[in-house]
Amino acid sequence: MANEDIPVSADPPESPFRTTGTDHITIWGSNAEDTIEYYRDTLGMSLVLRQPNLDDPSQTHLFFDTGDGTILTFFVSDDRPSSRQPQRTDVGGVHHLCFNIDPERFEEVADSLEAKGYKYNVFDRGIFYSLYTRDHDGLIIELTADKFDFPDERKGEVLATTQRIREEAGAEYAQTEHMRRALDELGIDAEEYDLPDADSGTAGL
């Protein structure tokens, strides 16, 4: 079956089992000091657990709460210096990590990153706003602000409906109007956030 023939749907697929959510994601990090400074002191994630890497006790395993109970962890070692140079990844590698931020604090977030010396780009991605930056190890970090306030448990349904409307309109990518129509079709009364103007399209960091 060709890729374009695979249906996009919020309905459960016919698979042996289903995952129930994301527990944690683990990254090879540099050192503890720089990792804590970025993820706790810059992005505001709570450091909730610190222990040896149980597969290699010479390393430390840091656990951060990303804000909704989903955990991001790092294997770190004091002998690994950090570098903001862009990472080179291949198939199977991590392209970027994405975290939600409060839409009403979007500009404040951008200002705080700039104050700490982190460059960034902002784009209107149609269905959300994205701020792209890099962490202390050169990993691309995307911070997204939702355009509409609707329940998280309905996100898959909203996106799948937005996809159908986009295809019917013959649009290249999902846009704000497609999501607005999807919310209306699904009977979801959602507040639209007031976000700053930004370039749209597919360019990134």
SULFENBEL-V352110 format. One record per residue. N is the residue number from 0. RES is the residue in one letter. PHI is phi in degrees with one decimal (NA if undefined). Layout:
BEGIN
n	res	phi
N	RES	PHI
N	RES	PHI
END
This chain:
BEGIN
n	res	phi
0	M	NA
1	A	-67.3
2	N	-52.5
3	E	-69.9
4	D	-90.0
5	I	-76.8
6	P	-69.0
7	V	-98.3
8	S	-156.8
9	A	-84.8
10	D	-70.2
11	P	-60.1
12	P	-76.0
13	E	-85.1
14	S	-132.6
15	P	-60.7
16	F	-157.1
17	R	-126.4
18	T	-71.4
19	T	-112.5
20	G	146.9
21	T	-101.5
22	D	-84.7
23	H	-158.0
24	I	-124.9
25	T	-117.0
26	I	-118.9
27	W	-73.2
28	G	-102.7
29	S	-91.6
30	N	-115.9
31	A	-64.7
32	E	-59.3
33	D	-70.3
34	T	-67.2
35	I	-66.1
36	E	-61.0
37	Y	-78.1
38	Y	-77.8
39	R	-88.3
40	D	-83.4
41	T	-99.9
42	L	-87.0
43	G	79.8
44	M	-86.4
45	S	-70.5
46	L	-82.8
47	V	-104.8
48	L	-159.3
49	R	-141.8
50	Q	-157.4
51	P	-64.6
52	N	-66.6
53	L	-67.4
54	D	-92.9
55	D	-153.7
56	P	-61.6
57	S	-72.5
58	Q	-106.4
59	T	-104.9
60	H	-112.2
61	L	-102.6
62	F	-118.3
63	F	-119.1
64	D	-88.0
65	T	-75.5
66	G	129.8
67	D	-126.4
68	G	94.7
69	T	-73.6
70	I	-104.2
71	L	-115.3
72	T	-122.6
73	F	-134.9
74	F	-90.6
75	V	-129.6
76	S	-151.7
77	D	-65.5
78	D	-90.5
79	R	-112.1
80	P	-71.2
81	S	-86.6
82	S	-151.3
83	R	-85.8
84	Q	-62.6
85	P	-54.6
86	Q	-80.4
87	R	-105.0
88	T	-123.4
89	D	-123.5
90	V	-54.2
91	G	91.9
92	G	-81.7
93	V	-87.3
94	H	-79.0
95	H	-162.2
96	L	-108.9
97	C	-127.6
98	F	-130.6
99	N	-80.2
100	I	-131.0
101	D	-69.2
102	P	-55.4
103	E	-75.2
104	R	-118.4
105	F	-57.0
106	E	-69.0
107	E	-64.4
108	V	-62.2
109	A	-60.6
110	D	-63.6
111	S	-69.6
112	L	-63.7
113	E	-62.1
114	A	-63.6
115	K	-92.9
116	G	87.3
117	Y	-99.3
118	K	-74.2
119	Y	-155.2
120	N	-126.9
121	V	-122.1
122	F	-137.4
123	D	-86.5
124	R	-91.9
125	G	88.4
126	I	-99.9
127	F	-163.5
128	Y	-98.7
129	S	-125.9
130	L	-112.5
131	Y	-106.8
132	T	-145.0
133	R	-130.7
134	D	-81.1
135	H	-66.5
136	D	-107.6
137	G	83.6
138	L	-77.4
139	I	-67.5
140	I	-117.4
141	E	-108.3
142	L	-113.9
143	T	-109.3
144	A	-116.2
145	D	-65.5
146	K	-83.6
147	F	-128.6
148	D	-95.8
149	F	-141.3
150	P	-60.2
151	D	-57.5
152	E	-68.6
153	R	-106.4
154	K	-60.6
155	G	-59.8
156	E	-63.9
157	V	-65.2
158	L	-66.7
159	A	-64.0
160	T	-69.1
161	T	-60.1
162	Q	-60.6
163	R	-61.1
164	I	-66.2
165	R	-60.8
166	E	-63.9
167	E	-63.3
168	A	-83.2
169	G	71.1
170	A	-82.9
171	E	-69.5
172	Y	-146.6
173	A	-68.6
174	Q	-121.6
175	T	-54.8
176	E	-63.3
177	H	-64.8
178	M	-68.9
179	R	-60.0
180	R	-67.7
181	A	-64.8
182	L	-62.2
183	D	-65.6
184	E	-62.9
185	L	-83.5
186	G	70.9
187	I	-97.2
188	D	-86.2
189	A	-119.6
190	E	-75.9
191	E	-98.7
192	Y	-76.6
193	D	-91.7
194	L	-113.1
195	P	-69.3
196	D	-65.8
197	A	-154.3
198	D	-62.3
199	S	-114.3
200	G	117.5
201	T	-116.6
202	A	-70.9
203	G	-143.4
204	L	-81.3
END
